[in-house]
Amino acid sequence: MSLRRFASRTLLCGFLVGRGLTRVMEPGTEEEIKAFAKSYGVKFDMFSKIEVNGDNAHPFWKWLKSQPKGRGTLGNAIKWNFSKFLINREGQVVKRFSPMDDPLTMEKELLRFL
């Protein structure tokens, strides 16, 4: 799925994961990671490294995971660095996607809110 065709109607943000994941974190400096992503054509905003789990998790991620539709299937922890959240225009989490979710499923959900 290419999100480019939705660019004028959506806001896509990427967060670099520092610490706080159970299995993985983004290797390298922020500059290296952003350069790597750019080499693959990433054009959406990428933010600084943050923690997403535990006591030091960024407040935004704590909020995302606390929302009724933001809860995980096997617990609330972010287990991999490609977890995604769909937030509607009213600022409500309407869907949490795992890294294993089919991109076509995500596209169908996204189209419901455009």
VOBA-1610 file (N, C-alpha, C; in pm, whole numbers, padded with zeros to 5 digits, always signed):
BEGIN
Met+00085-00117+00000Met+00000+00000+00000Met+00089+00123+00000Ser+00060+00216-00083Ser+00131+00343-00084Ser+00041+00451-00028Leu+00089+00517+00074Leu+00010+00624+00136Leu+00023+00755+00060Arg+00106+00760-00039Arg+00128+00885-00113Arg-00001+00942-00170Arg-00091+00856-00214Arg-00215+00906-00275Arg-00309+00967-00171Phe-00282+00944-00042Phe-00363+01003+00064Phe-00297+01125+00126Ala-00182+01164+00077Ala-00100+01267+00141Ala-00173+01399+00163Ser-00257+01439+00071Ser-00325+01568+00086Ser-00441+01562+00186Arg-00481+01441+00227Arg-00597+01427+00316Arg-00564+01363+00450Thr-00437+01333+00475Thr-00399+01265+00599Thr-00275+01329+00659Leu-00249+01296+00783Leu-00126+01334+00850Leu-00062+01206+00899Leu+00054+01176+00848Leu+00126+01055+00886Leu+00252+01098+00959Cys+00274+01040+01076Cys+00390+01075+01157Cys+00467+00949+01193Gly+00597+00956+01193Gly+00682+00845+01234Gly+00758+00882+01360Phe+00761+00791+01456Phe+00833+00813+01580Phe+00947+00713+01588Leu+01066+00762+01608Leu+01182+00675+01623Leu+01181+00619+01764Val+01193+00488+01775Val+01184+00423+01904Val+01323+00412+01965Gly+01341+00474+02079Gly+01469+00469+02149Gly+01475+00347+02237Arg+01424+00360+02357Arg+01420+00247+02449Arg+01276+00219+02484Gly+01254+00103+02541Gly+01120+00075+02589Gly+01051-00037+02514Leu+01110-00087+02407Leu+01051-00202+02339Leu+01108-00329+02398Thr+01031-00435+02392Thr+01078-00560+02448Thr+01177-00630+02356Arg+01171-00604+02226Arg+01257-00678+02134Arg+01351-00593+02051Val+01317-00472+02021Val+01398-00399+01924Val+01389-00250+01950Met+01491-00179+01905Met+01485-00034+01903Met+01556+00011+01777Glu+01531+00133+01737Glu+01593+00186+01616Glu+01743+00200+01638Pro+01825+00136+01556Pro+01971+00150+01572Pro+02019+00281+01508Gly+02130+00332+01558Gly+02190+00450+01498Gly+02140+00579+01558Thr+02199+00687+01510Thr+02157+00819+01555Thr+02029+00858+01484Glu+01963+00963+01534Glu+01841+01010+01468Glu+01870+01050+01324Glu+01982+01116+01302Glu+02018+01160+01167Glu+02038+01042+01074Glu+02104+00936+01122Glu+02127+00816+01040Glu+01995+00747+01007Ile+01908+00737+01104Ile+01780+00671+01082Ile+01696+00749+00981Lys+01692+00880+00997Lys+01613+00963+00905Lys+01670+00956+00764Ala+01804+00953+00751Ala+01866+00942+00619Ala+01833+00806+00556Phe+01836+00700+00636Phe+01801+00567+00587Phe+01657+00564+00537Ala+01565+00618+00617Ala+01424+00621+00578Ala+01405+00704+00451Lys+01474+00816+00442Lys+01462+00902+00324Lys+01509+00829+00198Ser+01609+00742+00213Ser+01659+00667+00097Ser+01553+00572+00042Tyr+01451+00541+00121Tyr+01339+00457+00078Tyr+01217+00540+00038Gly+01235+00671+00028Gly+01127+00757-00018Gly+01033+00805+00090Val+01070+00787+00217Val+00984+00834+00326Val+00979+00986+00324Lys+00859+01041+00319Lys+00842+01185+00315Lys+00761+01239+00433Phe+00707+01150+00516Phe+00628+01197+00630Phe+00720+01242+00743Asp+00662+01319+00835Asp+00739+01370+00949Asp+00789+01256+01035Met+00916+01264+01071Met+00975+01168+01163Met+01026+01245+01284Phe+00985+01201+01400Phe+01017+01271+01523Phe+01135+01208+01595Ser+01178+01272+01701Ser+01294+01226+01778Ser+01267+01092+01844Lys+01378+01025+01883Lys+01368+00899+01955Lys+01298+00921+02087Ile+01204+00832+02117Ile+01131+00837+02243Ile+01112+00696+02296Glu+01072+00689+02420Glu+01035+00561+02478Glu+00885+00543+02463Val+00844+00420+02434Val+00702+00393+02409Val+00639+00300+02513Asn+00719+00239+02596Asn+00670+00147+02699Asn+00732+00183+02834Gly+00667+00139+02939Gly+00723+00155+03072Gly+00696+00290+03134Asp+00757+00311+03252Asp+00736+00434+03328Asp+00783+00557+03253Asn+00885+00544+03169Asn+00939+00660+03097Asn+00881+00677+02957Ala+00775+00605+02927Ala+00712+00619+02795Ala+00663+00762+02777His+00674+00809+02655His+00627+00944+02622His+00476+00951+02651Pro+00428+01064+02704Pro+00285+01077+02736Pro+00192+01050+02618Phe+00234+01087+02498Phe+00149+01062+02380Phe+00127+00912+02362Trp+00234+00834+02377Trp+00220+00688+02361Trp+00143+00627+02476Lys+00157+00679+02596Lys+00075+00630+02707Lys-00073+00655+02676Trp-00102+00773+02623Trp-00240+00807+02589Trp-00293+00715+02478Leu-00213+00697+02370Leu-00257+00610+02261Leu-00298+00472+02311Lys-00212+00415+02395Lys-00235+00278+02443Lys-00345+00269+02546Ser-00384+00382+02607Ser-00489+00380+02708Ser-00629+00393+02649Gln-00639+00431+02524Gln-00769+00451+02460Gln-00835+00316+02432Pro-00969+00311+02439Pro-01039+00184+02416Pro-00998+00113+02287Lys-00981+00186+02178Lys-00942+00123+02050Lys-00791+00121+02031Gly-00716+00165+02131Gly-00571+00167+02123Gly-00503+00055+02198Arg-00584-00028+02261Arg-00529-00137+02340Arg-00483-00251+02250Gly-00377-00317+02291Gly-00323-00429+02214Gly-00397-00558+02239Thr-00378-00652+02149Thr-00443-00782+02161Thr-00384-00865+02274Leu-00253-00866+02284Leu-00184-00945+02386Leu-00116-00852+02486Gly-00190-00759+02539Gly-00133-00661+02630Gly-00111-00529+02558Asn-00083-00424+02634Asn-00073-00291+02576Asn+00065-00252+02529Ala+00167-00327+02564Ala+00302-00289+02527Ala+00317-00286+02374Ile+00396-00190+02327Ile+00434-00187+02185Ile+00544-00290+02172Lys+00521-00392+02092Lys+00614-00503+02085Lys+00711-00496+01967Trp+00682-00409+01872Trp+00766-00398+01753Trp+00754-00256+01703Asn+00854-00209+01633Asn+00858-00068+01597Asn+00776-00030+01474Phe+00686-00115+01430Phe+00599-00077+01319Phe+00452-00085+01359Ser+00424-00066+01487Ser+00285-00057+01533Ser+00229+00075+01481Lys+00100+00073+01447Lys+00038+00192+01390Lys-00096+00218+01457Phe-00131+00347+01469Phe-00258+00387+01526Phe-00328+00478+01427Leu-00457+00455+01407Leu-00539+00541+01322Leu-00622+00630+01415Ile-00608+00761+01395Ile-00678+00859+01477Ile-00769+00939+01386Asn-00896+00955+01425Asn-00990+01027+01340Asn-00976+01178+01357Arg-01055+01252+01284Arg-01046+01399+01286Arg-01084+01458+01422Glu-01154+01383+01503Glu-01192+01430+01636Glu-01086+01398+01740Gly-00976+01335+01696Gly-00867+01303+01788Gly-00886+01175+01866Gln-00973+01087+01819Gln-00998+00960+01887Gln-00923+00848+01816Val-00862+00760+01895Val-00801+00640+01838Val-00914+00550+01791Val-00915+00517+01663Val-01021+00431+01610Val-00971+00291+01574Lys-00839+00274+01569Lys-00786+00142+01535Lys-00638+00137+01567Arg-00595+00024+01620Arg-00453-00004+01640Arg-00416-00120+01548Phe-00308-00103+01473Phe-00262-00206+01381Phe-00130-00264+01431Ser-00117-00393+01421Ser+00010-00456+01456Ser+00102-00451+01335Pro+00231-00476+01356Pro+00323-00480+01242Pro+00286-00589+01140Met+00209-00688+01183Met+00174-00799+01096Met+00045-00776+01018Asp-00028-00668+01046Asp-00154-00643+00977Asp-00131-00619+00828Asp-00221-00674+00748Asp-00216-00661+00603Asp-00238-00514+00564Pro-00149-00456+00484Pro-00165-00317+00441Pro-00301-00289+00374Leu-00359-00386+00305Leu-00489-00364+00243Leu-00598-00344+00347Thr-00586-00414+00459Thr-00680-00393+00569Thr-00668-00252+00623Met-00544-00206+00637Met-00522-00070+00687Met-00579+00033+00590Glu-00563+00008+00461Glu-00615+00101+00361Glu-00767+00110+00371Lys-00834-00003+00385Lys-00981-00003+00397Lys-01025+00078+00518Glu-00957+00060+00630Glu-00991+00135+00750Glu-00967+00285+00730Leu-00856+00319+00668Leu-00823+00459+00644Leu-00929+00526+00557Leu-00972+00458+00454Leu-01072+00515+00361Leu-01204+00545+00432Arg-01235+00473+00538Arg-01360+00498+00612Arg-01359+00634+00680Phe-01241+00688+00705Phe-01231+00812+00782Phe-01187+00933+00701Leu-01172+00916+00571Leu-01132+01031+00487Leu-01252+01112+00446
//
